[in-house]
Amino acid sequence: MGTNSKAEAARARESATEMERKEREGREKEEQYWREAEGTQSRASKKREDEGEKRAEATARKAEARRLAEQEEKEVEKGDKKPDKKATRVSIPVPKATESELQRRREEERLQILHRAEVAKKRQSRTADEEEYERMVLVTNTNRDDSVIEAHSVEDAISRITVAESLPVDRHPERRLKASFKVLSIDFPLNLCFF
C-alpha cells in the first residue's frame, strides 16, 4: 500500500509545531521560575526607589513652596503699586515699598522657611536640643526607690515595713495590756467594750 505524502508532510509539520510549542512553554516556565526566585526587587533596590520617591516629593514640595512665595511676592508688589482711591482724592502721596523694604521682607520669609525646614529636619532625625535632652534624661528612676514598697501578699508587705527607730523589747506586755484596757474603759463605758 502506498503512503500519502501530503498527509505525512502535514503530520511532520504538526509534530514540529508541537515540539516548538512544548519547547517555548518549557523556556517560559524556566524564566518564570527564575523571576520568582529572584523576586520582583531586592530590598536594596526597593529602598533606593523609596528614597528616590521621597527626594522627588521633597523637591516637588520645595518647588511648590518657592512658586507660592514668588506668587505672594508678586501680589505684594502689585498691592504696593495700586494707589489708594481715597489717597488720590485727598492728594496724599501713597507710601511706596522701597527696594530695601522688599529685600527685608524677602530675607524674613527666607529665614522663616529655613526655620521651618530646620524644625522638620529635627523632627525627622529625632534630635533634641540640650535642654530637651536634659529634661528627658534627668528623670528620677522610680525602679530603685526605697520609699515604695512592693509586695505580693500582706505578710510580705508587713515583713518589708521597717520602723525608723528600733523599739526596745517589750519586757512586760501584760502591763501594757492593763494600761490599754484602762484607757479604753475610761473612753468607753464598760458595757460597750467587747473584747
C-alpha positions as CSV (number, residue, x, y, z in Angstrom):
1,M,0.0,0.0,0.0
2,G,1.3,3.5,-0.8
3,T,1.7,6.3,1.6
4,N,0.1,9.7,1.3
5,S,3.0,12.2,1.0
6,K,0.7,15.2,1.7
7,A,-0.6,13.6,4.9
8,E,3.0,12.7,6.0
9,A,4.1,16.3,5.4
10,A,1.1,17.6,7.4
11,R,1.9,15.2,10.3
12,A,5.6,16.3,10.2
13,R,4.6,20.0,10.3
14,E,2.1,19.3,13.2
15,S,4.8,17.4,15.2
16,A,7.3,20.2,14.5
17,T,4.9,22.9,15.7
18,E,4.0,20.8,18.7
19,M,7.7,20.4,19.6
20,E,8.2,24.2,19.2
21,R,5.3,24.9,21.4
22,K,6.5,22.5,24.1
23,E,10.0,24.0,23.9
24,R,8.6,27.5,24.2
25,E,6.5,26.5,27.2
26,G,9.5,24.9,28.9
27,R,11.5,28.1,28.4
28,E,8.7,30.3,29.7
29,K,8.3,28.1,32.8
30,E,12.1,28.3,33.5
31,E,12.1,32.1,33.1
32,Q,9.0,32.4,35.4
33,Y,10.8,30.2,37.9
34,W,13.9,32.4,37.9
35,R,11.8,35.6,38.0
36,E,10.0,34.3,41.1
37,A,13.2,33.1,42.7
38,E,14.9,36.4,42.1
39,G,11.9,38.3,43.4
40,T,10.4,41.4,41.9
41,Q,13.0,43.6,43.5
42,S,15.7,43.3,46.1
43,R,15.4,45.1,49.4
44,A,18.2,47.5,48.5
45,S,16.6,48.4,45.2
46,K,13.3,48.9,46.9
47,K,15.0,51.2,49.5
48,R,16.7,53.1,46.7
49,E,13.4,53.6,44.9
50,D,11.7,54.7,48.1
51,E,14.4,57.2,48.9
52,G,14.3,58.5,45.3
53,E,10.5,58.9,45.6
54,K,10.9,60.8,48.9
55,R,13.6,63.0,47.4
56,A,11.3,63.7,44.4
57,E,8.4,64.5,46.7
58,A,10.6,66.8,48.8
59,T,11.8,68.7,45.7
60,A,8.2,69.0,44.5
61,R,7.2,70.5,47.8
62,K,10.1,72.9,47.7
63,A,9.3,73.9,44.2
64,E,5.7,74.4,45.2
65,A,6.7,76.5,48.2
66,R,9.0,78.5,46.0
67,R,6.3,79.1,43.5
68,L,3.8,80.1,46.2
69,A,6.4,82.5,47.7
70,E,7.1,84.1,44.3
71,Q,3.3,84.4,43.7
72,E,2.8,86.0,47.1
73,E,5.7,88.4,46.4
74,K,4.2,89.4,43.1
75,E,0.8,90.0,44.8
76,V,2.6,92.2,47.5
77,E,4.3,94.2,44.7
78,K,1.0,94.6,42.9
79,G,-0.7,95.7,46.1
80,D,2.0,98.3,46.7
81,K,1.7,99.6,43.1
82,K,-2.0,100.2,43.2
83,P,-2.8,103.6,44.6
84,D,-5.5,104.0,47.2
85,K,-8.5,105.8,45.8
86,K,-9.0,107.9,48.9
87,A,-5.4,108.9,48.9
88,T,-5.7,110.2,45.3
89,R,-8.8,112.3,46.2
90,V,-7.1,113.8,49.1
91,S,-3.8,114.0,47.2
92,I,-1.7,112.4,49.9
93,P,1.2,110.5,48.4
94,V,0.9,106.7,48.7
95,P,3.9,105.3,50.6
96,K,5.8,103.1,48.2
97,A,7.7,100.0,49.2
98,T,11.4,100.7,48.7
99,E,13.8,98.2,47.5
100,S,15.3,97.8,50.9
101,E,11.9,97.0,52.4
102,L,11.3,94.4,49.8
103,Q,14.7,93.0,50.4
104,R,14.0,92.9,54.1
105,R,10.7,91.1,53.5
106,R,12.3,88.5,51.3
107,E,15.0,87.9,53.9
108,E,12.4,87.4,56.7
109,E,10.5,85.0,54.5
110,R,13.7,83.1,53.7
111,L,14.6,82.9,57.4
112,Q,11.1,81.6,58.2
113,I,11.3,78.9,55.5
114,L,14.8,77.9,56.8
115,H,13.5,77.8,60.4
116,R,10.5,75.6,59.3
117,A,12.9,73.3,57.4
118,E,15.2,73.0,60.4
119,V,12.3,72.1,62.7
120,A,11.1,69.5,60.2
121,K,14.6,68.1,59.9
122,K,14.9,67.8,63.7
123,R,11.6,66.1,63.9
124,Q,12.6,63.6,61.2
125,S,16.1,62.9,62.6
126,R,14.7,62.8,66.2
127,T,17.4,65.1,67.5
128,A,16.8,67.3,70.6
129,D,18.4,70.4,71.9
130,E,20.5,70.3,75.1
131,E,17.6,71.5,77.2
132,E,15.2,68.9,75.8
133,Y,17.8,66.2,76.2
134,E,18.4,67.2,79.8
135,R,14.6,67.1,80.5
136,M,14.3,63.6,79.0
137,V,17.4,62.2,80.7
138,L,17.1,63.7,84.2
139,V,14.1,61.8,85.2
140,T,14.2,60.1,88.5
141,N,14.3,56.3,88.4
142,T,11.5,55.0,90.5
143,N,12.6,51.4,90.0
144,R,15.1,51.7,92.8
145,D,13.1,54.0,95.0
146,D,13.3,52.7,98.6
147,S,10.2,54.6,99.7
148,V,7.9,52.4,97.5
149,I,7.1,49.0,98.9
150,E,6.1,46.3,96.6
151,A,4.7,43.1,97.9
152,H,2.6,40.2,96.7
153,S,0.9,39.4,100.0
154,V,0.1,41.0,103.3
155,E,2.7,39.0,105.2
156,D,5.3,40.1,102.6
157,A,4.3,43.8,103.0
158,I,4.5,43.6,106.8
159,S,7.9,42.0,106.7
160,R,9.2,44.7,104.4
161,I,7.9,47.6,106.5
162,T,10.7,48.8,108.8
163,V,10.4,51.2,111.7
164,A,12.9,54.0,111.6
165,E,13.9,53.6,115.2
166,S,14.3,50.2,116.7
167,L,11.9,49.9,119.7
168,P,13.1,48.4,122.9
169,V,12.0,44.9,123.5
170,D,8.7,44.8,125.4
171,R,9.6,43.1,128.6
172,H,6.1,43.3,130.2
173,P,3.3,43.0,127.7
174,E,0.8,42.3,130.4
175,R,1.3,45.7,131.9
176,R,0.8,47.3,128.5
177,L,-2.4,45.4,128.1
178,K,-3.7,46.6,131.5
179,A,-2.8,50.2,130.6
180,S,-4.6,50.0,127.3
181,F,-7.6,48.4,129.0
182,K,-7.8,51.3,131.4
183,V,-7.7,53.8,128.6
184,L,-10.5,52.0,126.8
185,S,-12.6,51.8,129.9
186,I,-12.2,55.5,130.5
187,D,-13.1,56.4,126.9
188,F,-15.9,53.9,126.6
189,P,-18.4,52.6,129.1
190,L,-17.6,49.0,130.1
191,N,-20.8,47.5,128.7
192,L,-19.9,48.8,125.2
193,C,-16.4,47.4,125.2
194,F,-16.3,44.0,123.6
195,F,-13.1,42.0,123.8
